[in-house]
Amino acid sequence: MTVLAALVALVGSLFFALGSALQQFEAAGDARLRYLVRRPRWLLGGLSIACGAVLHIVALGLGPLTVVQPMGVASLLFALPLAAALHGRRPTRRELTAAAVVAIGLIVLVMMVPAGGGPIEFSPREAAVLLGIAGISAILLWAGSRLAPPSGRAALLATSSGVLYGATATLIRVLVDGGWNWWYVLALPLPALLALMMLQRAYAVGHFGVSFASLQIADPLTAVAFGALLLGEPLPSGVPPLLAAAVAAAGTVALARTSPLDRRTS
């Protein structure tokens, strides 16, 4: 079952990578959602991402997180060649090497996060704190992106999206593990929609590798941070997690220097 879980998660990563590449290709022309939702290729990308998410959930039901999570991070290695092919080019060796460095650092870091246990309790006040922190962080990152060069702009916008997706994931965990609450259900669409808009803006810049890597890093780490801050879950400790984070950050910086500026050509 563990091998099956790994295979299902790997296929899910491929679907997620394909969907992200398709959406970036369309967003590189115009990042406005009212434009994108009328483009079949962008909608197909959304469907592919949804399939990837479902397969990831199925994989978690078949095997342990320690096996499934690394397969999810592998989507970065699938996404770059797929995006490059859509833009009519081949990914460079330096680009793929930088992506591999990001994936290795993130896999090690995620594997070191201690597993939480017990029922999750989450008050409306804590939900407001969650949304407030995520919203302020996203605004600051968006403001910083306006002053950054293209690769930095892509990274900051994608990180903003990752923070909002991390907040959304935390709310979903509370709903699944802690009990149904209509207020949380009503609150979910706001950070999710803002995250989607920020991500399309990041894709519109054109540095897909930087955007996707930043999203891959920011989303799970934000969820871990919120889990520790609001749910009392443990954080990884010691030097190895810091080294893993440094490796992932170094890979992202390398991607920012090597990832070509891709624009939609058809």
N, C-alpha and C positions, 0 to 999 in steps of 0.2 A: 504493500500500500504506500510505503514511503517513496518508492520509485515512481509509482503512478502519480502521486501528489506532485513530485518534481516535474514530471512530464506535463501534467495539466497546467501547472504554474508557468512553465516555459512557453507553452502554447499561448497562455493568457498574456504573457509579456510580449509575444509577437503581435498579437491583436492590438495591444495597447500602443506598441511602437508604430504599427501601421496607421492606426487612427490618428495618432499625434502628428505623424509625418503628413498625412492627408490634410489635416486641419491647418498645419503651418503653411503648406503650399498655397492654400486658399487665402489664409489671413495675410500672407505676404503681399497680396494685392490690395486688400482693404480689411481692416480689423473690426469694422462695425458689425455688430451682431445682426442688425436688420438686413444687412447685405449678405452675411455669411449663411444665414438660415435659408436663403433662397438658392444656395449652391449645392447641388447633389453630392459633390465630392466631399464637401465639408460635413454634410449630414451623414454620409457614409463613414467618415472618420469618427463621428460621435458614436455611431452604432458599433464600430469596431472597438472603441474604447470601452463601451458598455459590456460588450462580449468579454473583453479582457478582464474587467472587474468581476464579472460573474464567474469566470473560470478561476480567478484568484480565490474567491470565496469557496468554491468547490474544492480547490486544492487544500485550503486550510481545514476543510472537513475531512480530508483524506490523510493528511500528514502533519507533522509538527511545524511550527512557525520557523524554526531554525533551518528547515529545508525549503520551505515555500518562499520566505522573504528574499533570499539571495536570487532566486529565479526571477522575482519581480524586478529587482535592480538590473537584471540582464537586459531589460527593455531598452536601456540606453545604448547598448551595443547593437541592437537590431535597428533602432530608430535612425541612427546616423546614415547607414548605407541606404535605407529606404528613402529618407529625405533627399539624399544626394541624387539618387536615381530619378526621383520626381523632377528635380531641377536639371537633369541632363548632365550630371557629372559623376565622378567617382570620388569617394571619400579619400582624403590623403592619409598617409601612414601616421603622420604626426597627430592628425585629428583623432584617429582610432586609438592611438596610444594614449592620448590624453583622456579619452572617454573610458578606456580600460582602467586608468589610474583612479578616476572618479568612482567607478563601479567597485573597485577593490576596497577603497577607503570607506565607501558607504556600506558595503556588505559587512565589513569587519565592525564598523560602528553599530550598525543595527543589531548584529549578533550579540553585542555586549550589553544591550539594554535588558535589565532584569525584567522578568515576567511579573505583571501585577496579579493580585489575587483578591478574592472576596468580592462582595457586591459593591457596586458603584453608587455613591450618593452624591447628588448634584442639586444644589438649591437654585431657585431662580436668580438670586443675587450672584451666585457664581457663574451662571450662564451669562448674565449681563457683563460681568467682569471679563469673561472669555471673549465675548463679542467686542467689548470695548478695547481690550488689548490688541486683538487681531485687527480691528478696524484702524486704530491709531498707527500700528506698525505698518499696515498696508499703505496708508496715506503717506507716511514718512518715506517709505521705499519708493513710492510713485513720485514723490517730490524730488527725491534724490536722482531718480532716473532722468528727469528733465535736464539735469546738469551734466549727465555722464555721456561719454562717447558711445557709439552704437553698441559695441559688445557689452559695455557696462550697463547701458540702458536695458538691453535684453535680459541680463542677469538680474537686475534689480526688479524689473517688472515681473519676471518669473518667480523670484523669491517672494514678492508681494502676493502673487497668486498662491504659492505654496503655503504661506502663513494662513491665508483664508481657507484653503483646503484643509489644512491641519485643524483649524477651528471647527470646520464642518465635520471632519472625521471624529473629533472629540464628542461633539453633540450626538452623532450617530451611535457611538459607543455607549453613551449614557442611555440613549433610548433602548438599545438592544439589551444591555446588561443591567441597567438600573430601573427599568420600568417605563411604561408609556406615559408621555406628558405632551399634551396638545400644544403647550407654549413652545416647547422645543421643536416640535414639528413645524410650527408656523415660523420659527426663527431660522430654520435650515435653509430655505431658498435664498435668503439675503447674502450670507457669505459665499454660498456656492455660485450664485450668479455673478457676484463681484469678482470671484476667483476666475471664472471663465472669461470675463471681460479683460481682466489684467493679463491672463495668459495669451489671449489673442493679440493683445497689444505687444506683448513680448515677441510673439511669433512674427508680427508685422515688421519688426526691426530687420529680421533676416538672418540673424545668427542663431540658427536652430539648435546647434549643439550646446551652446552656452545656455539658452533658454531651458532646454530639456534637462540638462544636468542640474541647473539651479533649482528647478522644480522638484527633481528627484531627491535633492538634498533637503530642501526647505520643508516639504510636506511632512515626511515622517518625523523629522527632528522637532518641528513645531508641535506635532501631536504628542511626542514624548515630553516636551517641555510643559505643555498644558496638563498632561497627565500628572506630572510631578507637582506642578503649582496648585492645581485645583482638586485633584483626586488623590493626592498623597502617595502616588506611585514612586518607586525607587528610580534613581538615576544611575547610569554607569559611573563607576569611580576609578581612580587610578590614572596612570600615564597612558596605557594603551588606547583608551577611547580618545584622548586628546591627539595622539599620534594619527589615529585613523581619521579624525576630523581634519587634521592638517593635510593628510594625503588627499582627501576628497576636495578640499579647498584648493590645493596646489593643482590638481587635475582640472578644476574648473577654470583657474587662471590660465592654464596652458591652452584649454579649449578657446578661451577668449582671444588668445593670440594666434590661434591656428585655424579656427572655424571660419570658412568663407562667408561672405555676405550674399545670401541666396535671395533672389527675387523671383516672383512668379513670372513665367514666360509664356503661359498659354491659358 
